Amino acid sequence: MTAQPQKVTPHLLLQAYAQGVFPMSESADDPEIFWVDPQMRGIFELDAFHVSRSLARRIKRGDYTYKINSCFPDVVRHCADRDETWINAEIFELYCQLHALGYAHSFEIHRENRLIGGVYGVALGGAFFGESMFSKETDASKLALYHLIKHLKSRDFTLFDTQFITPHLASLGAIEIPRSEYRNRLDQALGIKATFISAPDI
């Protein structure tokens, strides 16, 4: 990990994703951004998302709604609202710019007109790069991931990059693959003309 003195722009950010690297900051107050290229990469196999019994009951109960891109900046703010975060002010602004350009998207869970969970990331070709997620109620982030993965499958995406793997993600079926395998999958996914959301819905 090396501090990057070059000014990061949305275009540079997209180039980085296409090469398999992504940005982070040490904290919300740290102005520097560095690039990360893990030796082991976390991914979701789109057909292997694990739905627990409790999550299945919550889905069946249906006491929530999910939306796409209805409050993107709010989702990023909630993701950054924790004791330790890699999202500084510049990263927040960069993803809002990518959202305005049609590359960054949020999947949101609402209950009683209140945002209770969500996930955001970047779509490029047939690859979706998950950046962060949050949950204000039990299972809210899991619901966001469940509906996001269903959406990615319906839109012909082939790669869901989670960057790192955590016990939480592993419990949902995420796995780690070596960097070389990840890059092969990324190259294949970038050659796919998938569309995250149709033009009339943007």
Residue, then its C-alpha position, 0 to 999 in steps of 0.5 A: m500500500t503506497a500513498q498516491p500523490q496523483k489527484v484521483t478523478p472519477h476517470l482514474l478510479l474507473q481505470a483502477y477498477a478495470q486493473g483490479v485495484f481500489p482506493m482506501s483511506e486510513s480514516a475519515d480524517d486522513p486526506e490521503i488515498f492509497w490503492v489496494d490490490p489484495q493477494m486474496r480477493g473476496i467474491f460472491e459466486l452469484d449462485a451461492f449466496h447463503v440464505s439462512r432460515s432467519l433471513a428466509r423468514r424475513i424475506k417472506r414476511g416482506d415488511y420492507t421495500y428495496k429500492i435502487n439509487s433512491c438515496f445514494p449519498d445517504v447510503v455512503r454516509h451511513c456506511a462511513d458512520r462508524d468508529e473506523t472507516w476508510i471513507n474520507a471526504e474525497i472518497f465520498e465525493l468521488y463516489c457521488q461523482l461516479h453515481a452521477l455518471g451512472y457507474a456507482h449504485s446503491f441498493e437500499i432497504h426501507r421500512e416504514n419509509r425509513l432507510i434501514g440498510g443498504v450497500y453501494g458499489v461500482a458497476l463496470g461491464g459485467a463486474f460489480f465492485g461492492e464497496s461497503m454496506f450498513s445495517k440499522e436493523t437486524d438483517a437489513s444489510k443481508l436483505a440488501l445483498y440478497h436483492l442486489i445479487k438477484h438483480l445482478k443475476s438478472r442483468d447478466f453480471t458474472l462477478f461480484d467483488t467484495q474486495f476483502i472477506t469478513p466472517h459476516l460475508a463468509s457466513l453468506g457464502a463469500i469466498e476468497i480466490p487468488r489475485s491471478e484467478y480474480r484478474n482472469r475473472l475480471d477480464q472476462a467480466l469486463g468484456i460483458k455488456a451488462t447494464f446495472i439499471s435501464a436508462p428510464d430508471i436512472 
